[in-house]
Amino acid sequence: MASVNQSSVWEVTSQTDDTPCDDTVMDWLHTLQRDQLEMAVSLLFRHLAMTILDPDRLRIVSIDLVDNPYHGSPDEDSGELCKTTPTDGTTTCHRYCTAYVVSNGKPVTLTLTYVRSDEKEADAVEDALDRVGTYPFEIDLLLADRGFDNERVIRRARDLATTVIPVRKKGERMKDKLATHCSYMTTYRMYKGSERELRFPLAVSVSYQNGDRGKHGEVVRGYVACDLGNRTPTQVERHYRKRSAIETSYRLFRQARATTTIQGSIVRFAFVIVSFLLENLWLVLRWTVVARPRRGGRNLPEQFTFQTFCDWIRHELEAELERRWEIKTNGVGVRDAYASAAGWPSARGLWPASYQQQHYSETASKTILIAVSVQFRPMFRFRELPF
């Protein structure tokens, strides 16, 4: 409920009767272990994903990093936090490696791994790729974000499937390769002359911005293009753009993320997991239950949005957890002196008797009706309210 409300555990437990106190909940959350949590969530992601994915079809899988901005100091050690570009007034974050597949416009999350700054990102990527490799479908194309152009990731990715990874302008040799005005294919030797030397096809694509986002001029991009045969650099770049749906996925998961002030990295990881699981569950329900079958594919409804899905869950949990709709009042209300100064008749005797009690416990609709009546007093009289 904290996730769909974008609120904290304390706020939920303080407003419901059928829940333990927030200390009990947080004590249990602090018992979670990273390895066990990742294993359990991998099984859940797999179950949800294979509900809507055909195992006999080829899939395009994307690997990316998710940064969750963090304000404060580490909980146990500095390795919990990673450095990132300035976001929300901070340069530190908790980082996660995610793998997802886009099918018919559905960014389905396949796995989620916690990344520490004192561990190599290649370890997290290899872990994510190992879990993706256990899925029953074949991977047609593997895409990764900029920054994954390192030896270990490239070797592991190309062993798994055809791979496209953008390269960074880093090093004199790579800068020379990208200093061009025409597209071409070439072979690049990473760690040239050493035991770690790695050769891979490099696609250098030159395109023009043509006013896109207010920018003009040519743009030169390089891509690791393993096992793509006779594809042109433009075709390689077009393949990479198929990963653009991940931005939508990240926006959705942030709409169902619980808030907290605790420093525990594993507890925060658990909150992020719940957000991605809710997004996957929404995709499954939308595709299997709500979308109408038709020739050429199912018709996805526009009305069943992720926000609507969260509202439905919130409504059910409020009843299940017995949420209290009450607030302690001052027992005074509007004083006669204030009412006279505002040109109103005396408020005494006009308010319902239940409102003059120390505790006001009416439904939300009645509360809204009172607020409307106060705002538009010429149109309503308090004694006429249907209590």
VOPAGU-2260 file (C-alpha; in pm, 1 decimal, decimal comma):
REM VOPAGU-2260
SITE   aa  ch    i         X         Y         Z
SITE  MET   A    0       0,0       0,0       0,0
SITE  ALA   A    1     292,8     232,2      66,1
SITE  SER   A    2     406,1     178,9    -293,8
SITE  VAL   A    3      76,5     260,5    -464,8
SITE  ASN   A    4      31,6     558,1    -230,7
SITE  GLN   A    5     392,1     673,5    -281,9
SITE  SER   A    6     401,5     710,3      94,7
SITE  SER   A    7     595,2     557,4     383,7
SITE  VAL   A    8     538,9     245,7     591,0
SITE  TRP   A    9     479,4     463,1     896,3
SITE  GLU   A   10     203,5     656,7     720,4
SITE  VAL   A   11      24,7     335,7     619,5
SITE  THR   A   12      48,3     168,7     960,0
SITE  SER   A   13     -62,0     483,4    1143,3
SITE  GLN   A   14    -379,3     508,6     933,8
SITE  THR   A   15    -488,7     144,0     936,9
SITE  ASP   A   16    -620,0     -85,7    1210,9
SITE  ASP   A   17    -538,1    -429,3    1068,3
SITE  THR   A   18    -161,1    -379,2    1032,8
SITE  PRO   A   19     127,6    -413,8    1277,6
SITE  CYS   A   20     314,4    -106,3    1390,2
SITE  ASP   A   21     580,3      42,2    1166,8
SITE  ASP   A   22     862,7     -73,7    1397,1
SITE  THR   A   23     753,8    -435,4    1354,0
SITE  VAL   A   24     739,7    -398,9     975,9
SITE  MET   A   25    1078,5    -229,4     953,4
SITE  ASP   A   26    1239,3    -486,3    1185,5
SITE  TRP   A   27    1122,1    -759,7     949,4
SITE  LEU   A   28    1244,9    -570,7     642,5
SITE  HIS   A   29    1589,4    -538,8     798,5
SITE  THR   A   30    1613,9    -919,7     814,9
SITE  LEU   A   31    1613,5    -944,9     433,6
SITE  GLN   A   32    1932,1   -1072,5     270,8
SITE  ARG   A   33    2049,1    -953,3     -69,1
SITE  ASP   A   34    2113,7   -1295,2    -225,7
SITE  GLN   A   35    1787,7   -1447,2    -106,9
SITE  LEU   A   36    1594,3   -1139,3    -213,9
SITE  GLU   A   37    1741,3   -1141,6    -565,1
SITE  MET   A   38    1673,0   -1513,5    -602,8
SITE  ALA   A   39    1310,6   -1478,8    -491,8
SITE  VAL   A   40    1241,8   -1179,9    -712,9
SITE  SER   A   41    1396,7   -1355,1   -1013,2
SITE  LEU   A   42    1140,9   -1633,6    -976,5
SITE  LEU   A   43     858,0   -1380,2    -952,8
SITE  PHE   A   44     979,5   -1187,9   -1257,8
SITE  ARG   A   45    1008,6   -1511,8   -1452,0
SITE  HIS   A   46     656,9   -1624,3   -1359,1
SITE  LEU   A   47     500,9   -1291,5   -1460,7
SITE  ALA   A   48     704,6   -1252,2   -1779,5
SITE  MET   A   49     633,9   -1598,7   -1917,3
SITE  THR   A   50     261,7   -1542,4   -1862,9
SITE  ILE   A   51     253,4   -1310,2   -2163,8
SITE  LEU   A   52     571,5   -1398,6   -2357,3
SITE  ASP   A   53     566,4   -1674,7   -2617,1
SITE  PRO   A   54     866,7   -1902,9   -2546,1
SITE  ASP   A   55     889,2   -2000,4   -2913,8
SITE  ARG   A   56     958,9   -1647,1   -3039,6
SITE  LEU   A   57    1287,6   -1461,6   -3063,7
SITE  ARG   A   58    1321,7   -1169,1   -2824,1
SITE  ILE   A   59    1519,0    -845,3   -2804,4
SITE  VAL   A   60    1666,9    -805,1   -2455,2
SITE  SER   A   61    1808,4    -479,5   -2317,3
SITE  ILE   A   62    2045,0    -425,8   -2024,4
SITE  ASP   A   63    2055,5     -97,6   -1836,7
SITE  LEU   A   64    2137,4      63,0   -1503,0
SITE  VAL   A   65    1874,4     226,6   -1282,2
SITE  ASP   A   66    1990,9     501,9   -1046,2
SITE  ASN   A   67    1777,6     580,6    -741,9
SITE  PRO   A   68    1895,7     920,3    -603,6
SITE  TYR   A   69    1992,6     912,0    -236,7
SITE  HIS   A   70    2046,3    1195,3      12,0
SITE  GLY   A   71    2253,0    1111,4     315,9
SITE  SER   A   72    2537,2     893,0     434,0
SITE  PRO   A   73    2581,0     516,3     382,1
SITE  ASP   A   74    2417,1     277,0     625,8
SITE  GLU   A   75    2703,7      32,1     678,0
SITE  ASP   A   76    2985,8     109,3     432,5
SITE  SER   A   77    3060,0     343,5     143,5
SITE  GLY   A   78    3027,4      62,1    -111,2
SITE  GLU   A   79    2648,6      84,4     -88,3
SITE  LEU   A   80    2640,7     414,5    -280,1
SITE  CYS   A   81    2742,3     491,9    -637,2
SITE  LYS   A   82    2829,3     821,6    -801,2
SITE  THR   A   83    2594,2     964,3   -1062,0
SITE  THR   A   84    2526,3    1286,8   -1246,9
SITE  PRO   A   85    2361,8    1557,7   -1031,8
SITE  THR   A   86    1996,9    1457,1    -987,0
SITE  ASP   A   87    1745,8    1589,1    -732,4
SITE  GLY   A   88    2020,0    1784,2    -559,4
SITE  THR   A   89    2255,6    1490,5    -502,7
SITE  THR   A   90    2535,4    1304,0    -679,2
SITE  THR   A   91    2497,4     974,3    -489,9
SITE  CYS   A   92    2252,7     695,5    -561,1
SITE  HIS   A   93    2166,0     332,0    -511,8
SITE  ARG   A   94    2223,1     154,8    -843,5
SITE  TYR   A   95    2052,4    -149,4    -990,7
SITE  CYS   A   96    2113,6    -347,5   -1308,2
SITE  THR   A   97    1799,3    -448,7   -1493,4
SITE  ALA   A   98    1723,2    -662,2   -1796,8
SITE  TYR   A   99    1398,5    -625,3   -1985,0
SITE  VAL   A  100    1234,7    -729,4   -2309,2
SITE  VAL   A  101    1007,9    -515,9   -2526,8
SITE  SER   A  102     728,1    -711,7   -2691,6
SITE  ASN   A  103     437,5    -539,4   -2867,7
SITE  GLY   A  104     511,4    -220,8   -2678,7
SITE  LYS   A  105     540,4    -401,1   -2342,4
SITE  PRO   A  106     866,4    -331,1   -2150,0
SITE  VAL   A  107     865,8    -647,0   -1935,9
SITE  THR   A  108    1132,7    -662,3   -1664,9
SITE  LEU   A  109    1319,4    -994,1   -1656,3
SITE  THR   A  110    1562,2    -947,8   -1368,2
SITE  LEU   A  111    1691,7    -689,3   -1122,9
SITE  THR   A  112    2032,3    -692,2    -952,7
SITE  TYR   A  113    2179,4    -468,5    -683,8
SITE  VAL   A  114    2505,8    -293,9    -781,1
SITE  ARG   A  115    2769,3    -183,4    -530,6
SITE  SER   A  116    3040,2      72,2    -602,5
SITE  ASP   A  117    3310,9    -155,3    -459,8
SITE  GLU   A  118    3211,8    -428,6    -706,1
SITE  LYS   A  119    3267,6    -416,9   -1078,9
SITE  GLU   A  120    2959,3    -336,6   -1282,4
SITE  ALA   A  121    3060,3    -617,5   -1515,7
SITE  ASP   A  122    2988,5    -862,9   -1231,7
SITE  ALA   A  123    2631,1    -735,5   -1200,6
SITE  VAL   A  124    2585,3    -742,8   -1578,7
SITE  GLU   A  125    2715,9   -1099,5   -1601,5
SITE  ASP   A  126    2481,5   -1200,1   -1320,4
SITE  ALA   A  127    2187,0   -1042,0   -1503,2
SITE  LEU   A  128    2285,6   -1207,2   -1832,1
SITE  ASP   A  129    2315,6   -1546,0   -1660,8
SITE  ARG   A  130    1960,8   -1513,2   -1530,5
SITE  VAL   A  131    1830,5   -1399,4   -1867,4
SITE  GLY   A  132    1997,1   -1701,4   -2025,1
SITE  THR   A  133    1775,1   -1933,0   -1818,6
SITE  TYR   A  134    1455,9   -1807,1   -1985,5
SITE  PRO   A  135    1302,4   -2052,6   -2235,2
SITE  PHE   A  136    1293,7   -1809,1   -2528,6
SITE  GLU   A  137    1582,0   -1746,1   -2767,0
SITE  ILE   A  138    1749,3   -1403,8   -2765,5
SITE  ASP   A  139    1758,2   -1250,0   -3111,0
SITE  LEU   A  140    1937,5    -928,1   -3015,2
SITE  LEU   A  141    2104,1    -803,7   -2697,5
SITE  LEU   A  142    2123,6    -428,0   -2639,4
SITE  ALA   A  143    2309,3    -246,5   -2363,1
SITE  ASP   A  144    2340,9     113,8   -2254,9
SITE  ARG   A  145    2643,5     335,8   -2305,5
SITE  GLY   A  146    2905,5     248,2   -2046,3
SITE  PHE   A  147    2884,3    -127,7   -2092,5
SITE  ASP   A  148    3152,7    -121,3   -2362,2
SITE  ASN   A  149    3409,3    -311,3   -2157,4
SITE  GLU   A  150    3584,7    -637,3   -2229,1
SITE  ARG   A  151    3399,1    -866,8   -1988,8
SITE  VAL   A  152    3051,3    -748,7   -2084,6
SITE  ILE   A  153    3122,9    -769,3   -2458,0
SITE  ARG   A  154    3266,7   -1120,4   -2429,5
SITE  ARG   A  155    2973,5   -1248,4   -2221,5
SITE  ALA   A  156    2709,1   -1073,6   -2431,7
SITE  ARG   A  157    2834,1   -1192,8   -2769,6
SITE  ASP   A  158    2845,2   -1551,3   -2639,1
SITE  LEU   A  159    2477,3   -1518,7   -2553,0
SITE  ALA   A  160    2336,2   -1343,6   -2861,3
SITE  THR   A  161    2390,6   -1083,5   -3131,9
SITE  THR   A  162    2503,1    -769,6   -2948,9
SITE  VAL   A  163    2483,8    -393,4   -3005,1
SITE  ILE   A  164    2647,6    -160,4   -2750,0
SITE  PRO   A  165    2728,5     209,3   -2802,9
SITE  VAL   A  166    3090,5     304,8   -2740,0
SITE  ARG   A  167    3228,0     608,3   -2562,9
SITE  LYS   A  168    3475,6     855,7   -2709,6
SITE  LYS   A  169    3749,2     738,4   -2477,4
SITE  GLY   A  170    4109,8     690,0   -2579,4
SITE  GLU   A  171    4300,0     829,6   -2875,1
SITE  ARG   A  172    4243,8     527,3   -3097,3
SITE  MET   A  173    3866,2     532,9   -3047,5
SITE  LYS   A  174    3855,8     909,1   -3101,9
SITE  ASP   A  175    4040,3     862,8   -3430,1
SITE  LYS   A  176    3785,3     601,5   -3538,8
SITE  LEU   A  177    3497,8     840,9   -3465,3
SITE  ALA   A  178    3662,4    1142,5   -3629,9
SITE  THR   A  179    3483,7    1103,8   -3963,0
SITE  HIS   A  180    3206,6    1252,9   -4176,5
SITE  CYS   A  181    3081,7     931,3   -4334,9
SITE  SER   A  182    2946,0     603,2   -4200,1
SITE  TYR   A  183    3158,0     289,2   -4226,1
SITE  MET   A  184    3222,4     -53,7   -4072,1
SITE  THR   A  185    3559,1    -150,4   -3928,5
SITE  THR   A  186    3725,0    -380,3   -3674,9
SITE  TYR   A  187    3842,8    -245,9   -3340,2
SITE  ARG   A  188    4107,4    -407,2   -3118,6
SITE  MET   A  189    4052,3    -339,3   -2748,9
SITE  TYR   A  190    4365,7    -370,5   -2530,7
SITE  LYS   A  191    4571,6    -401,8   -2847,2
SITE  GLY   A  192    4889,1    -603,5   -2804,7
SITE  SER   A  193    4803,4    -743,6   -2459,0
SITE  GLU   A  194    4677,1   -1080,1   -2337,6
SITE  ARG   A  195    4330,1    -928,8   -2294,3
SITE  GLU   A  196    4310,3    -815,1   -2655,7
SITE  LEU   A  197    3953,8    -828,3   -2786,6
SITE  ARG   A  198    3848,4    -777,5   -3147,5
SITE  PHE   A  199    3495,1    -681,3   -3240,8
SITE  PRO   A  200    3314,7    -515,8   -3535,8
SITE  LEU   A  201    3271,8    -141,3   -3489,6
SITE  ALA   A  202    2988,2      38,7   -3670,1
SITE  VAL   A  203    3045,3     413,2   -3708,5
SITE  SER   A  204    2719,6     587,3   -3797,5
SITE  VAL   A  205    2696,4     950,6   -3908,7
SITE  SER   A  206    2351,6    1110,5   -3889,8
SITE  TYR   A  207    2209,0    1462,5   -3884,2
SITE  GLN   A  208    1999,6    1610,0   -3604,8
SITE  ASN   A  209    1789,0    1831,4   -3834,7
SITE  GLY   A  210    1654,4    2044,3   -3550,6
SITE  ASP   A  211    1582,9    1752,4   -3318,0
SITE  ARG   A  212    1556,4    1900,6   -2967,2
SITE  GLY   A  213    1668,6    2231,3   -3113,1
SITE  LYS   A  214    2004,4    2097,2   -3229,9
SITE  HIS   A  215    2161,1    2092,2   -3574,5
SITE  GLY   A  216    2464,7    1940,6   -3738,4
SITE  GLU   A  217    2598,8    1590,5   -3774,1
SITE  VAL   A  218    2631,1    1334,1   -3497,4
SITE  VAL   A  219    2888,3    1054,2   -3503,9
SITE  ARG   A  220    2811,9     744,5   -3296,9
SITE  GLY   A  221    3000,2     418,3   -3267,0
SITE  TYR   A  222    2850,5      78,2   -3183,5
SITE  VAL   A  223    2986,4    -261,4   -3093,0
SITE  ALA   A  224    2813,1    -475,3   -3357,6
SITE  CYS   A  225    2878,9    -843,7   -3293,6
SITE  ASP   A  226    2735,2   -1107,3   -3530,5
SITE  LEU   A  227    2527,5    -865,6   -3736,8
SITE  GLY   A  228    2656,0    -992,7   -4069,1
SITE  ASN   A  229    2639,4    -745,8   -4357,0
SITE  ARG   A  230    2430,6    -480,7   -4179,0
SITE  THR   A  231    2513,5    -117,8   -4251,5
SITE  PRO   A  232    2596,6     128,7   -3970,9
SITE  THR   A  233    2255,2     291,5   -4020,4
SITE  GLN   A  234    2083,5     -44,0   -3974,2
SITE  VAL   A  235    2290,5    -111,4   -3662,3
SITE  GLU   A  236    2185,4     222,8   -3515,7
SITE  ARG   A  237    1822,8     148,1   -3601,5
SITE  HIS   A  238    1851,0    -180,0   -3411,2
SITE  TYR   A  239    1982,3       1,4   -3105,0
SITE  ARG   A  240    1693,5     247,2   -3101,5
SITE  LYS   A  241    1458,1     -41,3   -3026,2
SITE  ARG   A  242    1555,0      -7,4   -2660,7
SITE  SER   A  243    1388,5     336,1   -2626,1
SITE  ALA   A  244    1084,1     189,8   -2444,2
SITE  ILE   A  245    1289,6     155,4   -2126,2
SITE  GLU   A  246    1235,7     522,5   -2041,7
SITE  THR   A  247     861,5     458,4   -2019,2
SITE  SER   A  248     928,3     164,8   -1789,2
SITE  TYR   A  249    1138,3     379,7   -1554,4
SITE  ARG   A  250     873,3     651,4   -1537,0
SITE  LEU   A  251     608,9     395,5   -1442,6
SITE  PHE   A  252     806,3     226,2   -1166,8
SITE  ARG   A  253     870,6     562,8   -1001,1
SITE  GLN   A  254     492,6     616,2    -982,7
SITE  ALA   A  255     466,4     321,3    -741,6
SITE  ARG   A  256     774,4     359,1    -524,0
SITE  ALA   A  257     740,2     377,1    -147,4
SITE  THR   A  258     922,0     655,4      35,1
SITE  THR   A  259    1143,6     613,9     338,4
SITE  THR   A  260    1401,5     799,6     544,4
SITE  ILE   A  261    1597,1     492,3     656,2
SITE  GLN   A  262    1948,7     434,0     527,5
SITE  GLY   A  263    1925,4      57,9     475,9
SITE  SER   A  264    2021,2     -21,4     116,8
SITE  ILE   A  265    1851,0    -363,7     112,7
SITE  VAL   A  266    1522,7    -219,5     241,3
SITE  ARG   A  267    1533,2      43,5     -31,1
SITE  PHE   A  268    1612,0    -231,4    -281,2
SITE  ALA   A  269    1300,9    -417,7    -163,8
SITE  PHE   A  270    1087,0    -108,2    -225,8
SITE  VAL   A  271    1224,4     -79,2    -580,5
SITE  ILE   A  272    1152,6    -448,8    -640,4
SITE  VAL   A  273     789,8    -402,1    -537,5
SITE  SER   A  274     759,1    -113,4    -784,4
SITE  PHE   A  275     887,4    -319,7   -1077,6
SITE  LEU   A  276     669,9    -616,8    -976,8
SITE  LEU   A  277     362,1    -394,1    -974,1
SITE  GLU   A  278     449,6    -269,4   -1321,1
SITE  ASN   A  279     490,1    -624,6   -1452,2
SITE  LEU   A  280     163,4    -731,2   -1289,4
SITE  TRP   A  281     -15,1    -440,3   -1457,5
SITE  LEU   A  282     127,4    -541,9   -1794,7
SITE  VAL   A  283      11,0    -899,9   -1743,1
SITE  LEU   A  284    -342,5    -798,9   -1644,4
SITE  ARG   A  285    -370,0    -545,8   -1924,2
SITE  TRP   A  286    -262,1    -797,2   -2187,7
SITE  THR   A  287    -432,2   -1114,9   -2065,9
SITE  VAL   A  288    -755,0    -988,5   -1909,4
SITE  VAL   A  289    -839,2    -641,5   -2039,7
SITE  ALA   A  290    -701,6    -629,2   -2397,1
SITE  ARG   A  291    -955,9    -744,7   -2654,2
SITE  PRO   A  292    -839,9   -1010,2   -2903,9
SITE  ARG   A  293    -870,5    -910,5   -3267,9
SITE  ARG   A  294    -713,0    -987,2   -3600,8
SITE  GLY   A  295    -354,2    -866,3   -3609,2
SITE  GLY   A  296    -309,5    -849,9   -3232,0
SITE  ARG   A  297    -494,6    -750,8   -2918,4
SITE  ASN   A  298    -643,0    -405,0   -2878,0
SITE  LEU   A  299    -479,5    -248,2   -2573,4
SITE  PRO   A  300    -724,5     -28,8   -2376,9
SITE  GLU   A  301    -621,7     327,0   -2304,9
SITE  GLN   A  302    -845,5     352,8   -1998,8
SITE  PHE   A  303    -662,4      89,7   -1793,0
SITE  THR   A  304    -354,9     297,2   -1712,7
SITE  PHE   A  305     -92,1     216,1   -1454,1
SITE  GLN   A  306    -232,8     490,6   -1232,4
SITE  THR   A  307    -579,0     332,3   -1253,7
SITE  PHE   A  308    -429,3      -3,5   -1160,7
SITE  CYS   A  309    -260,9     151,0    -854,7
SITE  ASP   A  310    -586,8     322,2    -755,9
SITE  TRP   A  311    -768,2     -12,5    -763,6
SITE  ILE   A  312    -505,3    -175,9    -544,2
SITE  ARG   A  313    -520,8     116,5    -303,6
SITE  HIS   A  314    -899,6      86,9    -281,4
SITE  GLU   A  315    -885,7    -285,4    -203,5
SITE  LEU   A  316    -607,6    -249,3      52,8
SITE  GLU   A  317    -785,6      32,9     232,5
SITE  ALA   A  318   -1077,1    -204,5     292,4
SITE  GLU   A  319    -857,3    -506,7     367,4
SITE  LEU   A  320    -634,6    -322,4     614,8
SITE  GLU   A  321    -926,1    -126,5     765,6
SITE  ARG   A  322    -804,7     222,6     699,1
SITE  ARG   A  323    -934,7     481,7     943,7
SITE  TRP   A  324   -1110,7     783,8     799,3
SITE  GLU   A  325   -1093,7    1008,7    1101,5
SITE  ILE   A  326    -900,8    1299,2    1242,9
SITE  LYS   A  327    -899,9    1460,9    1582,9
SITE  THR   A  328   -1067,9    1802,0    1578,7
SITE  ASN   A  329   -1035,2    2098,1    1813,4
SITE  GLY   A  330   -1401,2    2077,5    1923,5
SITE  VAL   A  331   -1447,6    2451,7    1863,5
SITE  GLY   A  332   -1505,1    2512,7    1495,1
SITE  VAL   A  333   -1557,8    2866,5    1360,7
SITE  ARG   A  334   -1588,4    3118,9    1642,7
SITE  ASP   A  335   -1884,7    3356,8    1645,1
SITE  ALA   A  336   -1654,8    3659,8    1620,1
SITE  TYR   A  337   -1492,9    3527,9    1302,4
SITE  ALA   A  338   -1828,7    3435,3    1153,8
SITE  SER   A  339   -1967,6    3784,2    1214,6
SITE  ALA   A  340   -1660,6    3950,9    1066,5
SITE  ALA   A  341   -1702,7    3743,0     753,4
SITE  GLY   A  342   -2066,4    3844,8     721,6
SITE  TRP   A  343   -2196,8    3499,7     808,2
SITE  PRO   A  344   -2469,5    3416,2    1056,5
SITE  SER   A  345   -2357,5    3258,1    1380,1
SITE  ALA   A  346   -2207,2    2915,7    1327,5
SITE  ARG   A  347   -2358,1    2791,9    1654,8
SITE  GLY   A  348   -2639,4    2553,4    1588,8
SITE  LEU   A  349   -2570,9    2531,9    1216,8
SITE  TRP   A  350   -2305,8    2260,9    1235,1
SITE  PRO   A  351   -2419,2    1899,8    1272,9
SITE  ALA   A  352   -2394,9    1762,9    1624,4
SITE  SER   A  353   -2148,6    1497,8    1514,4
SITE  TYR   A  354   -1904,5    1767,9    1401,0
SITE  GLN   A  355   -1902,7    1930,1    1745,8
SITE  GLN   A  356   -1773,4    1611,7    1906,8
SITE  GLN   A  357   -1406,9    1572,2    1996,0
SITE  HIS   A  358   -1349,1    1310,9    1724,4
SITE  TYR   A  359   -1490,4    1347,0    1374,6
SITE  SER   A  360   -1532,8    1012,6    1202,1
SITE  GLU   A  361   -1738,8    1055,2     885,9
SITE  THR   A  362   -1681,2     936,2     532,5
SITE  ALA   A  363   -1452,6    1115,2     289,7
SITE  SER   A  364   -1746,6    1222,7      75,7
SITE  LYS   A  365   -1908,5    1403,5     368,3
SITE  THR   A  366   -1579,7    1573,4     448,2
SITE  ILE   A  367   -1556,8    1700,6      91,5
SITE  LEU   A  368   -1918,7    1818,7     111,6
SITE  ILE   A  369   -1841,0    2025,5     420,7
SITE  ALA   A  370   -1541,7    2184,4     247,7
SITE  VAL   A  371   -1752,3    2273,1     -55,3
SITE  SER   A  372   -2024,6    2415,1     168,1
SITE  VAL   A  373   -1778,7    2640,9     348,9
SITE  GLN   A  374   -1631,4    2765,4      21,3
SITE  PHE   A  375   -1966,4    2834,2    -143,4
SITE  ARG   A  376   -2179,3    2933,1     155,7
SITE  PRO   A  377   -2425,4    3144,2     -48,7
SITE  MET   A  378   -2522,6    2821,2    -227,6
SITE  PHE   A  379   -2553,0    2593,7      79,4
SITE  ARG   A  380   -2662,4    2607,0     439,9
SITE  PHE   A  381   -2497,6    2377,4     690,0
SITE  ARG   A  382   -2824,7    2261,5     843,3
SITE  GLU   A  383   -2928,2    2140,7     500,4
SITE  LEU   A  384   -2636,3    1899,2     467,1
SITE  PRO   A  385   -2757,7    1536,0     447,5
SITE  PHE   A  386   -2594,5    1391,5     762,1
